């Protein structure tokens, strides 16, 4: 059984993926569409909050990723990796969760949802951004 925070992060990633694939409509409309699939609860509330913060800051988070991803163009990132990084950067920006926990959870989600090389890439980018921000 997943911890509530892990479940919330996974759902937030799914919300962001749907948001991105639909052309980035209002995040509230995407949440409203997906919420009936999961039912109400604290995990959905946290997922919606995280997804909304990640969507609102997507341009800034994408810039941070582009700066940290030497020799990688942002367009080369897959939708899962891109949204996973946005999600983790939104959570790092909140400052409520220790950076190492945020990074570990992002790597875990990369193992579940992305390709075999994604966990290392996600770890490297988040570590670089967190160090640049002075969080690590």
GUKEVO-544358 format. One record per residue: y, z, x of N, C-alpha, C, O in turn. Coordinates in steps of 0.2 Angstrom, whole numbers, plus 5000, padded with zeros to 4 digits. Last residue first. Layout:
<rs>
YZXYZXYZXYZX ...
</rs>
This chain:
<rs>
511049945102510449965106510649985113510250005118 512249925097511849965093511249985097510950035095 513149835103513149905105512749945101512750015102 513149705100513549745095513549815098513949865095 512249655109512949635110513449685105514049695107 511149725104511449745111512149725111512549755114 510949645092511049725092511349745099511749795099 510749515097511349535093511449605093512049625093 509549535105510149515108510849535104511349555107 508649575095508849625100509449605104509849645106 508749465086508949525084509149575090509649615089 508149375095508749365093509049425090509649445092 506849425098507349415103508049405101508549435104 506249445085506349495090506849485095507349525096 506149305082506549355078506749415082507349435082 505249255092505949235091506449275087506949295090 504149335089504449335095505149315095505649345098 503849285075504049355077504349365084504849405084 503649145076504249175073504349245075504949265077 502549085080503049095085503649135083504049155087 501749075068501549115074502049135079501949185082 502949065054502449045059502249085064502549145065 503149195041503349135045502849115050502249145049 502749305034502949255030503149195034503249135032 502149405042501849395036502049325033501649295030 502849405054502149395054501849375048501449335047 504149435048504049365052503249355052503049295052 503949565044504049515039503949445042503649395039 503949625057503349625053503349575047502849545046 505149595062504649565065504049565061503649515061 505849675053506049605053505449565056505249515054 505449805057505249775050505349705050504949665046 505949805070505249815069505049785062504549745061 507349805067507049745071506249745070506049695069 507449925060507649855056507349805060507049755057 507150015070506750005063506849945060506449905058 508149995079507449985081506949975075506549935075 509250045072509149965074508449955075508249895074 509050155058509050145065508950065067508450035064 510050125044509450125046509450115054509850075056 511450115041511050165038510350175041510150235041 512149995045512150055049511750115047511750165050 512449875039512549935035512549995040512950045038 512149785050512849795048512949855044513449895045 510749785048511049815054511849835053512049885056 510649725036510449795037510749825043510949885043 511149595040511449635035511349705035511749745034 510149565049510849575052511249615046511749645048 509049545041509049605046509749615049509949675050 509549435033509349505030509349555035509649615034 509649335043510249355039510149425036510549475036 508349325048508849355052509449375048509749425050 507749285036507549345039508049375043508149435043 508349155035508549215030508249275032508549325030 507849095046508549095045508749155040509149195042 506449095044506749135049507449145048507749195050 506349025032506149095032506449125038506749185037 506948895036507248935030507049005030507449055029 506948875053506648865047506948915042507348955044 508148805064507848865061507548845055507848815051 508948695067508248695069507848755066507148755066 510248735065509848685060509148675061508748655057 510648805076510448835069510048795065509648815061 509848755091510348745086510148775079509548775078 509648835106509348825099509948805095510448845095 510148885118509748825118509348805111508848765111 510249045112510348995118509848945117509248955117 510649135100510049085101510249035106510348975104 511749205099511249235102510649185104510249195109 512649115092512849135098512249165102512249165108 511849095080511949035084512249065091512049035096 511949225075511249205077511349145082511049135087 513249235072512949285077512349255080512149265086 513349135063513749125069513449175074513349155080 512549195053512349125056512749115062512449095067 513349295049512749315052512449245056512149255061 514449235044514549275050513849285053513849285059 513849165033514249125038514249165044514249145050 513249275025512849225028513249185034512949175039 513749385018513949385025513549325029513549325035 513249365006513949375006514149365014514649335015 511849375008512149315006512849315007513149265009 511649505012511549455017511849385015512049345019 512049575001512449585007512349525012512749505016 511049524992511849514991512249524997512649484998 509949584998510049514998510749494996511049444999 510249724997510149695003510249615003510649585007 510249734983510749754987510749714994511249694996 508949684979509549654977510149664981510549624982 508149784986508149714988508749674985508949634989 508549904979508749894986508649824988509049804992 508049864966508749884967508949874974509449844976 506649854969507049794967507849804968508149764970 506349984973506249924977506649864975506949834980 506650054961507050064967506950004972507449994975 506449944946506250004951506750004957507149954958 505749824935506349864937506049914942505449934942 504849674940504949734936505449774939505649774945 504449554946504349624949504449684945504149734946 504849454937504249454941503949514944503349534944 506149484933505549494929504949494932504449524929 506949454945506749524943506249524938505849574939 507149314947506549344950506449414948505849434948 508349284939507749244938507149284941506549274938 509249384945509049384938508449344936508049364932 509349334958509049394957508849404949508249424948 510049214955509349214958508949274957508349274955 511249264950510749224946510049214949509649214945 511749334961511549374955511049324950510649354947 512049234970511449274972511249314965510649324964 512549074964512649144965512049184966511549174963 511648954975512048974969512249054970512149084975 511148884987511548944987511948954981512548954982 510148794985510748764986511348824986511948814986 508848844983509248814977509948794978510348774974 508548894995508248834993508548804987508448744986 509349014996509448955000509148894998509448834999 508749084985509449064985509549014990509948964988 507449094990507549054984508249034983508448984981 507649175001507349105002507549064996507649004996 508249284995508649245000508349175001508749125001 507049334988507749314985508149274989508349224986 506249354999506049314994506649284990506749234988 506949465006506849395009506649345004506849285005 506849554996507549534998507449465001507849425000 505449584996505749554990506449524992506649474989 505449645009505049585008505349545001505349485001 506249755007506449705012506049635011506349585011 505449824998506149804996506349745001506649694999 504349855005504249804999504949784997505049724995 504949935015504549875017504549825011504649765012 505350045006505850005010505549935012505849885012 504050085001504550064997505050015000505249964998 502650035010503150085009503650045005503749985005 501149965003501749955007502250015005502250034999 499450005004500050005000500650005004500750045009 
</rs>
